[in-house]
Amino acid sequence: MSYAYYVRLSDGSEIGPLDPVALRSWFESGLIGRDTPARRDGSTRWNRLAQEIDVRTWKGGAVAPARPATPA
């Protein structure tokens, strides 16, 4: 089953829902990184992108992390 995700960018904006293909494109373009806050659609809990989806085989990623997740 494929899920949709939301990401929180460094300016605080929340983008989504994004499917895994779109997430990979954003990651490989350097717009988001392993530490970018992300949550699965329907969830209220924010985690690091790398905790939500396996990015180990993806190339690139943002050098600096996006805005830290706020406590739920």
C-alpha positions in Angstrom: 0.0 0.0 0.0 1.3 3.4 -0.9 0.7 6.4 1.3 0.7 10.1 0.8 2.9 12.3 3.0 3.1 15.9 4.1 6.5 17.7 4.6 7.3 20.8 6.6 9.7 23.1 4.9 12.3 25.4 6.6 9.9 28.4 6.2 7.3 26.5 8.2 5.0 25.8 5.3 3.4 22.4 5.0 3.3 20.8 1.6 1.2 17.8 0.6 -0.1 15.3 0.1 2.8 14.0 -1.8 3.1 10.5 -3.1 6.4 8.6 -2.7 7.4 9.4 -6.3 7.0 13.1 -5.6 8.9 12.8 -2.3 11.8 11.1 -4.1 11.9 13.9 -6.7 11.9 16.6 -4.1 14.6 14.7 -2.1 16.8 14.2 -5.1 16.4 17.8 -6.1 17.7 18.9 -2.7 14.4 20.5 -1.6 14.0 18.2 1.3 16.4 15.9 3.2 16.5 12.9 5.6 15.7 15.2 8.6 12.9 17.1 7.0 9.8 16.8 9.2 7.2 14.5 7.5 4.0 12.8 8.4 1.8 10.2 6.7 -1.6 11.5 5.5 -4.1 11.0 8.3 -1.5 11.1 11.1 -0.9 14.0 13.4 2.6 12.9 14.4 5.6 14.4 12.7 8.8 12.4 12.3 12.0 12.7 10.3 11.4 11.8 6.6 13.9 8.9 6.9 11.7 7.5 9.7 8.5 7.6 7.5 9.9 6.3 4.3 13.1 4.4 3.3 15.4 7.0 1.6 18.6 5.0 1.8 18.7 4.3 -2.0 17.7 7.9 -3.0 20.4 10.2 -4.2 21.0 13.8 -2.9 18.8 15.4 -0.3 19.0 18.7 1.4 22.3 19.4 3.2 20.7 21.4 6.0 17.6 20.0 7.7 14.3 21.7 7.3 12.5 23.3 10.2 12.4 20.9 13.2 9.1 19.2 13.9 7.1 20.7 16.7 5.9 18.5 19.5 2.4 17.0 18.9 
